[in-house]
Amino acid sequence: MNDTVTRVSDAAATALVPAPPGAAAVPGTGREAAYARRGRIGRRRLTLGNAAVYLLLISYLLIVTYPMFWLACTSLKPDAEVFQNPFSLPSPTNLRWDNFTNAWTKAHFGAYFLNSMLLTVSTVVVTVLLAAMVAFALTRFRSRGAKPLLLFFLGGLMMPLQLAIVPLFFQMKQWHLLNSLPGIFLAYVGFGLPFSIFILAGFFRALPASLHEAARIDGCSEWQAFWHIMLPTARPGLITVAIFLFLGNWNEFFVAFMCLSGEGSESVRTLPLGLANITIVSQYRSDWGVAFAGLVLMMLPTLIVYIALQRHLIKGITAGALKG
């Protein structure tokens, strides 16, 4: 009798003690067998889920990278091969590197590139600086007009660009700013301020108020507290806004077409307008090899900026999502 009780107690104790991770299931015990089957099914589902995720990511990677690869290959083909074999690789013995030379020199791509670089960098710097000051003032200073003024700026996000282009055109014509870089500079700054203020206001609002108060107690003026304390703290937001502004202004066509298409504007045109002219370079004949080479040269700065600042962009978006 005692031996029977002892065996039953040992079996019960064994059943209550969980099996160590990775241990094989003991045959004949239903609980361990059920756990083992459940573990195998879970691993199988996890593996199938990972495979589906990897398949989606690889598909998205191909969708994004294949057009850029095709663009680079097409830029090295002559015009005839562009239409005869559009999806084939360029012949190694007939690589048309002169397409890039012709785009840079004969199609005045160098001048267009310099205009776009000067215009984009200047508008990004001025827009980010002005938006940071406005956002800081509207979020840190208590005033009755702060919230209405912020809503006034955010109202610019609701206005379509096509709706504002007609009054903008006549206003720039009245001020004699058409067909000039200062005119398009002011337009880009004006269109970029609402978005920039909207993003930076969230960043400054999320910063601890104690930082600003401590700087003021230590004897800093409002400008010193903003420039030396608050602005460096909001660096992820500044970089995020700068990247979006750079990409938007670099590729912008509609406003530039309306403001830089008159007589005497050839020397101040930007890259998108220059690319539109590159397709017709000689007696209205489309030179597609030169056009695709120009697209490659136009795409390189955006890729370089994104790759160089990708870490800051992700950090800024994440910080805004967590704090805002």
N, C-alpha and C positions, 0 to 999 in steps of 0.2 A: 504493500500500500504506500509506504513512504517513497519507494523508488518511482512509483507512478506519479505521485505528486511532484517529485523533484523534476522529472522529465517534462511535465506540463509547465511548471514554473520556468524552466530553462527555455522552452519553446516560446512562451509568452514574452519573456525578456528579450529574446532574439528578435521577435517581431516588432517590439517597441523601439529597439535601437535602430536608427536610420543607417542605411548602407553608406559607406564612404563614397565620395565622388569618384567616378570612374571604375568602381568595383563591379564585377560581373554579377548578374542576377543569379540567385540560388534556385536551382530547379525545384519545383514542387511547392514553392511559396507563391501564392497568387498575388500578394501585394507587390513583391519585388518584380514579378513578371509584368504586372500592369505598369509599374513605373518605368521599366525598361522599354516597353512598347511605346509608352507616351513620350519618352525621351527620343526614341528613334523617329517618331512622327514629327516631333517638334524640330529636330535637326533637319529633317527632310523639308519641312515647310520653310525653315529659315534659309536653307540652301536655294530653294526655288524662288523665294522672295529676293535674295541677293542677286540671283541670275537675272530676274526681271528688271531690277534696278540698274544693274550694269548694262543690260541690253538697251534700256531707255537712254542712259547716259552716253553710250557709244553712238547710238542713233543721232542724238542731239549734237554730239561732237562732229559727226560726219556732215550733218546738215549745216553746221556753222562753218566748218573749215573747208569743205569741198568748193564752195563758190570762190573763196580766196585762192585756193590752189588752181582752180580753173582760170581765174583772172590772171594769175602770174604766168601760167602756161600760154594763154592767149596773147599776152603782151609780147611774147618772143616769136610770134608767127607773122608771116607776111599776110597781106590782105586776102589773097586768093585762098590760102590755107585756112583762114579764119572761117570762111563759109563752106569750103569743100570738106574739111575735117574739123568741125567745131569742138568735138569732144576727145580728140586724139592728142597725144603728147607732141610737143614740137620736135621737129627733126634735129638731132644733135649736130648735124652738119650744116644746118641752115637756121641757126639761132639769130634772130634779128635784134641784137643789142642796140643797133642804131635807132630803134624806135624810142628808146629812152633819151638818146641824144637829140633826136629831132623834136621830141616833146619839150625838152628843157630849153632848147635854143630857138629852133625855127618857129615853134608854136608859142614862144614867149612864156613858157611855163615857169621859168625862173623868176620872172617879174611877178607873175600871179602868185607864186609860192611865197615870195617875200611880202607881198601885200597882205595875203591871208595870215601869215605868221605875225606880222606887226599888228594887224587889226585884232586878231584873236587874243594874243597875249595881253595887249593893252586893255581890251574890253573885259577880260577875265579879272585882271588885277584891280581895275577900278570898280567893277561891279561887286566883287567880293568884299573889298574894303568898305564901300558905301553901304552895302547890305549888312555887313557886320556892325557898323556903327548904328544904323537905324534899328536893327534887331535888338542890340544891346540897350539902346535908349528906351525902346518901347516895352521891353520886358523887365527892366530893372528900376525904372523911374515911375513912381506912382503919380499919375496925372489923369484928369478926366478925359482928355483928348487922346490918350495913348491907345485905347482899344478901338475907337472909331478910326483913328489914323491907320492902325494895323489892318483893319477891315478894308479901308480904302486901298491900301497896297495890295491886299489879297484879291481885291476885285479885278486887278489886272490879269489874274489867272483865268478869270471867267470870260474875258473878251477874246474872241477869235482873232487870229492875226490878219485874216482876210478882211475882217470888218474894220480894222484900224489902218490898213494900208492906204486907203484913199485919202483920208484927212492927213495922214502922215506925209503922203506925197505932196499935197498942196502946201502944207506947212513948210516942208523942206524947200520947196520951190520958192516960196515967199522969202525965206531966209537965205536963199542962194547957196544951199548946201547939197543940191543934187550933183551927182557925178564927182563926188569928193569923198575922201576917207574920213574927214571929221564928221560929215553928215551920217554916214553909215555907222560910225563909231557911237554917236549919240543914240541912234536907233537901237543898236544892239544892247547898250547899257540900259535903256529904258525898258526894253522887252525882257531883259534878264533880271531886273531888280525884284519883281513880285515873287518869282520862284525862289530867288536867293534869300529874300527876307523871310519867306514862309519856312524854309528849312532851318535857317540860322536862329530864328526866334525860338524854335523848339529846343535847339541845343543850349542857348543861353538861359532859357527858362528852366532847363533841367540841371544846370550847374548850381552847386550849393551857394546860397546867399552869404554864407559865412566867409567865403573867399573875398567877395567884394567888401564886406564889412571890415574884415581884418586889414585889408589893404588901406581902407580909409582911416582906420584907427592908427595905423603905422605912419600916417602922414602923406599918403599918396593922394594926388588930385584925381578927379574923375577920369581924365585922359590917361594918367599914369596907371591907374587901376585897370582901365580897359586895355591899354596897349601891352602892359607887362604881366598882367595876371589873367584877365578873362579871355583875351584873344588867344594866347598860347594854349589855354585849357580847352578851347573849342576848336583845336586844330583838326580833329577828324571831320567835323562838320564843314570847315573851310575847304579842306581838300575834296570832300565829296561834291560840294557845290562847284568848285573850280573844275573838276573833271566833267561834270555835266555841261557846264557853260562852254568849256573848250570844245567838246564834241559837237554841241549844237551850233556854235558860231563857226566852227571850221567847215561844217558841211552845209551851212545855210545857203539857200539859193533864192528863195522867193523875194525877200526884202532887198537882197543885193541886185537881183534882176530889175526890180522896180526903180532902184535909186542909182544904179551904176550902168545903165544901158544907153545913155544919151551920147551925143556927139562929144568927142574929146575925153571919153571915159576909158579908152583902151589902156592907159597907163596906170589906172587905179582899180582895175577889175580884180576880183578874187578868184580863187581856184575853181569853184563850181561854174562861174561864168566862163573862165578860161577853158574848162573842159568842154563846155557847150560849143565853143568856137573851134576847139581842136578837131572835132569831127568833120569840119569843113575848112581845110587848110589850103587847098589849091584848086581854084576854079570849081568850087562847089563839089569837089570829090571827097567822099568820106574816107579818111585814113584811119581805119579801125585799129590797126596795130599801134599807132601813136596814141589813139584815144585810150586803149587799154593800158598802155605804158603810163599815161598820165594818171589813170585811176590807181595804179599801183603806187606811184609816187605820192599821190594824195592820201592813200590809205596808211602809209608808213608812219607818219607822225602820230596818228590816232592810236595805232598799235603800240608804239613806243611809250606814249603817255599812259595808256592803260596798263601795260605790263609793269612800268616803273612804279605806278601808284595803285596797283591792284590791292595790295595789302591795306593801304590807308582807306581805299574806297570801301572794302568789306568791313573794316573796323568802324568807319563812320556810319554805314548803314545799320550795323548791329547796335552801335551805341544809341543811335536815334530810335531804333525799335524798342530797346530796353528802357530808355529813359523817358521817351515821349509818350 
